[in-house]
């Protein structure tokens, strides 16, 4: 019996997996494979938190495959080299995968497809990770949309996403399994020191956990989502982002489950957040250097304090990373990130604004830090969102928006519960001064909680002056 390879990438699930269903439809034995490709030029290596998640997600996928009479084959190396080797070992005549959208992966996939086709073999990429392919949503007179609202209206004018595909009940195994690497040998988890305790406490990677989290959100929080989604101390968001980033659940599955609850204002707001992910991939597809270059080229002349180099602002950047800026809502967010590998979306905007506007540090410094520390680090969302906050990206109007960290804290963490959780040295402060501890009758000493890196009012005027230089040169 001949074999078909099913190449898992950022789609570590069995349900709603078009490539897996296509491989099954070929009538051949199925060989599931995951390739740790860290050598192909242009592919971005996963950050440390993502590598931790990947280890456990691959473990969960292998366990699910074994329940179907199959298993996951692990190989490390350039996919262009590994894939033909595997095909030869298995006698495979076909390979199927779900599409990726960053330039390096697309170019690699195209080369693999050509090589397989040249030998009379099937190589097919399918739509499995988005609701709408980037080329399905067409902007008049332009390659891509630049404003989210217009993009999302265009998406909603298309026919509704297809229903998700069921998971297979069994998978035909090959007569002989090819060699596989040991997952532990990849050393994806930290060892010395083991800093992942907070990640283990906060998350359970895998498809089953993703579905459980979706159900919990729809049952317990969706009805409150529109009103409470910006409150970091309240569990009102789905926290599905890492599961989506690794493809443990598909956007079609989420769409179907959410719309089955009815088309309320809360549901529409939640779907629009899925839409922002779609918009980010639309931008990445059409502007492949989204994580490296300003979407708005006039910002190439912006007077960043660090001029793109981390070391020229080493101390304030490190204080931002460690949650020692002197602004409690910023510090709470950065400490939540460091501990759990995740941060509430409202707080992500606040900390990003502080870095790029108050400190005038190039957004790429923050994007790289998030890439390394987020369990939901995503090549499209991460870059698009950083550029949006910095003012350099698509739909970044007004690009000179500068969040006041005190007012943001008072508005979205009015009782200070979020700050007290993540900045416990301030827990004893009265609520009226929890977001500006320097105003307290007895401010905490500097060896307990640091003084502010900058005075926001002064930093705001400096940032506005920098933005005026852009307006003059535009």
N, C-alpha and C positions, 0 to 999 in steps of 0.2 A: 504494500500500500504506500503510495507516494505521500508526501507531507507538505503542509503549508505552514510557514512561519507567521506567527502573530506577534508583531513588534510593539510591546508596551513602551510608552514614553510618559507623557503627562496625562495618563488616562488609566490609572491603576485601579480598575474596577472591572466587574463582569456585566453589570446591568447597563443598558443603553450604550453598548460598545459596537458601533457599526463595523469596525475592522474585524472584530472577533466573529460577528455574525456572517460577514462576507467570507471569512476563512472557513467557517463551518459549511457554508453553502457550496464550497468547492468540492465537498465530498471526500476530502483527504484527512489524514491524521493531522492533528494540531500540535504544533510545538510552540508554546508561549516563551518569549524571550524578553529579557530586559538587558540593555547594553549600557554600561557606564562609560559614556564617550566623553573623555576629558582631553582629547588630543586634536579633534577637528578644529581647524582655524576658525575663529569667529564665534564659536560656541561659548557661552558664558558659563563658567563653573559655578555650581551651586554654593551658596553661603553655608556657614557652619550650622545654623539652625535648620536650614532646609535639608542638609545632609542627615541630621538626626531624624527628621520626619521621614525622609526617603527610606532609611533603614527599616523603620517600623511599618511603613506602608508596603514595602516589598515583602516583608514577613507576612503581613495580613493577606496580601494577594496570593502568595504561595499557598497559604493555608486554605483559602477559598478554592483555589484550583485543585488542590488535593482532594477536596470533597467531591469534585467532579471527575475524579480518576485521572487528573493531570498534574502538572507541576510547573514551576517557573524556572527556566534555564537562565543563569546569570553569566554574562561575559563582560570583560573589561577591555576597552581598546577602541580605536576608531571604527565607527559603525560601517564605513565603506570597506574595511578589511574584514571585520568580524562577520558581517552578514553573508558574504559569499562562502566563507569558511563553514559557517553553520549550515548553509544550504547544501554544501557538498557532503557534510557529515550525515545529514538527515535524508539525503535524497529529495530535498524540497524543490518543488517546481513553482512555488509562489510565496510571496510575502505581502502581508497587509498591515497597514498602520493608519492611525488617525492623524490628520494633518497638524503640523506646527506652522507658525506664522512669522517667526523671526527670520531674517535673511539668511543667516548661516545654516540654520536647519533646513530651510526650503531649498537652498542650493545643494546641500548634502543629499537630501531626499531625491532631488532631481537626478543627481549623478548615480545614485543607487538604482533608481528606476531605469535609467538608460542602460546601465550595466546588466541588469537582469533581463530587460527586454532584448538586448543584443544576443542573449543566449536562449531566446525563445521562452523565457520564463515570465510569469506574471508578477508585477509589482504595482500595488495600488494603494493610494492614499485616499482616505474618506473623511467626510465631515462628522466629527464626533465631539469637538470641544467648544463649539460656539453655537448660538441660536441661529446666527446669520453669518454666512461667509463674508469677508471684507469686500469682495467684489460684487456681492448681491445687493449691497446698499450703495447706490450710485448717486453722487452729487453732481448736479448740473454744472457743466463748465469747469469741473475740477476733478482731480484724482480722488480726493477724499473730502469728507466733511471736516469742518474746523470748529463747529459749534455743536455741543452735545444735544441741545433741545431739538435742533433741526435734524440731526442724525436719528434721534430716537423717534421722532415723528415719522421719518421715512421707514424705520424698522416696523413701527406699528401699522403702517399702511400696507406692508407685505402680509402675505398669509401667515397665520399663526404657525409657530414651530411645530414640526412633526411630533407625534407621540413618541415617548421613549421606547426603546426596544427592550424586550424581556431578557433577563440573564439566561444563558443556556443551562439545561439540566444535567448535561454530561458532555464530555469532550473526548473524541476518539484519540487514543494515545498512539505514538509511533511504536514500531516493533522494538526499537532500541533507542533509549534516550541519549542525547549527546552529552558530552562532559559539561559540567557546570561549576562555576566558582562558588566558594563559600561566602555567604554574605558577610560574615564577621571579618573575613580577610580584607574586605574593602575599607574597613575602619572608618565608617561613616559617623559613628558615635564618638563623642569625646571620651578620653580615658584619664589623662593626667594633665590638668585636673578634670574631674567630671563636673561640668557646670550645668548639666541638663536636668537637675532635680526639679527646677521650676517648670520646665517643659513637660516632664513626666507627670507632674501633679496637675497640670492644666489641660492636657490633651490626650486623646486616644486616637492615633492615626488609623486609617483603614476605611473600607467601604461601609461596613456595618455601623461604625461610629458616625460616619457622615449621614447615613439615613436616620439614625437615632437623633442626631442633632437637628436635622431638618424637621422631623416630627415634633420634637420638643418645642422648637421655635414656633411652628405653625399652631400648636396647641396652646402654648403659654404666652407668647410674646407678640405674635403678629397683630393682634387687635390693638396693641399699644404702640406699635412700631412707629407710626407717623408722629406721634406726640413725644415719644420718649427716646427715640433713636440717637439723639444728640447728648444724652445724659450718661456719662461714663460710669457713674456709680450704680446704674440700674441695668439689669440684664434684659435689654430690649432689642439687641441686634442678633442676627442669626449665628454669627461666629462660624460661618461656613467657608470663609475665605481660604484657609489652608486646604480644606478638602477639595475645593474647586481648583486651587492651584496645582494639586497633584492629580486631579481628575478622578478622585475617589467617588465623586458624584457628578453627574452631568448637568449642565444648565437646563437641558430639556426636562430632566427629572424634577428639578426645582420649579421650573415654570409650570409644569402640569400640576404638581402638588399644591402650589400656591393658588393658581387660578381655580382649582377645584373647590377652594374655600369661598369663592365668590369674588366679584370685582369691586372691592371696597377701596376707599382712599388709601388705607394702610397697605393693601395688596399692591396697588398701583405704585406707591412710593417704593415698596420693596422691589418690585420688578424693575423700576427705574435704576436701582442700584446694580442689578444684573446688567441693565443697559449700559451703565458706565463701564463695566468690564468689556462689553462688546465694543463700545466706542474706543476704549484703549487699544484693543486688538486691531480695530479698523485703522487707527493711527499708526500702530507698529507695522502693519502690513504695508502701508503706503509710505511710511517714513521710518525705515529700518534702523536708523541711528538715533532713535528716540531717547535712549539712555546715555548717549554720548554728546549730542549736539542740541543747542537751543532750537526748539521748533520755530521760534520767532527769531530770525537772523539778526535783527537789530540789537538783540541782547548779547551778541558776540563782543560788543564794545562796552558792556556794562562794567562799572568799576567795582567788582567784587573786592572785598578786603584781602582775600587770600589769593586772588588771581588764579584760581583753579588748583592751588597746591595746599594740601592739608597742613604742612608743617609751618607755613607762614602765619597761621592762626592756631598753633598747636594747643595752647592752654585753653582758650575759650571753646574750641571744638571738642576737646576732651571733657571739659566741664559739661557741655551739652550732652555728650554721649553718656556720661555717668549720672546724669540727673543732678547736677550741682550748679545750676544757673542762678539760683536765688529766686526764681519764679516758681511757686509750688505746683501749678498745673502743668508746666513744662516738665519739671523734675519728676512729677508723679508718672507722666506718660513715658518718659525715658526709662524709669525704673521698672514700670510694668513691662516694657519691651525687653529689657535686659533679663528679667526674671522668667517671663512666660513665652517670649518669642512672638508676642502679639501686642497690639495697642488699639484702643478704641478709635474709630475713624475720626470723630470730632477732634480728639486730642492729637491725632496724626497731623491734622491741618494746623493746629496751634503750634506744635513743636517745629513743624516745617517752616511756618511763617517766622517763628522766632529765629531759627538758624539763618534763613535767607534774607529776612527784612531787618530784624533787630541787630543781628551780628554781621549782616551783609556777607555771608559765606556762600560761595557757589553751591547751587542746588545739587550738583553732582556728588559733593562730599556727603550730603545727607542720603542721597539715593544709594550710594555704595554702602553706607552703614546699615540702612534698612535691608539691603540685599543680603547682608551677612547675618543679620540678627532676627529677621522675620521668618517665622515658619510659613507664612503665606507669600513669601517673596515671589513676585510674578513679573516676567519681563515686560509686559505691557502696562499693567496697573501701576506698578511701582514707579516707572519712569513718567507715565502720563500724569499721575497724581502729583509727583514732585514738581513737574514743570507747571502744572496748573497753579499750585500754591505760590511758586516762585514768581509767576507772572510771565514766564518765558514760553509757555505752552499753548496748546489749543484751548479755546473757550476760556482764556484767563482774563476775563474782563469783569471788573476793572483790574488790570494787571498790577496796579499800585495798591491794591488792598493790603492792609497791614493789620493783623489781628493784635488787639491789646490783650496780653496774657492775663492781666488782672480782671478785666471786664469779662473775658471769655470764661475764666474760672468762676466768677460770681454768677454768671448767667447759666452755665451748664453744670456746675457743681455747687449749687447754692448753699447746701448745708456743709460742704467741705468733706463729705464722706469719702470721695475718691482720693483726695489729697491725704486725708488721715490714714487711709489704707496703705498707700505707697510711699508716703513721706512721714513715717511714724514719729519722727522727732518734732513734728509740728502738731501732733494730735492734741496737745493740751491748750492750744491757742483758741481764743473765742472765735466764733464763726465770722464775725465782722472783720477780723484781720487774718483769717486763714489763708487768703489769696494774696495778701500783701503784709507779710509778717514784720516788715520794717516799721509798720505803723502801730504795732502792738505796744501796750504800756510797758511790757518787758520783752523786747525783741530777743529772739534766741541769739546767743553769742555765736561768733563766726566759727568757732570750733565745733558747734552743734549743727548749725545750718548756715550755708555761705551767704555773704552779701550778694546783691544783684550784680551780674556781669556788666549790665548796662542799665541806665535809666531809660525806660521805654519811651518817654516823651522825647528825650534827646535823640534816641536811636531812630524814632519815627521820622523826625525832621531830616536826619542824615539820609535815611532811605529815600524820602521824597525828593531830596536834592539829587540823589543818584538817578532816580527815575526821570527827573527833568532833563538830565543829560541824554537819556535815550530819546525823549520826545524831540529834542533839538536835532538829533542826528537822523531820526526816522524820515 
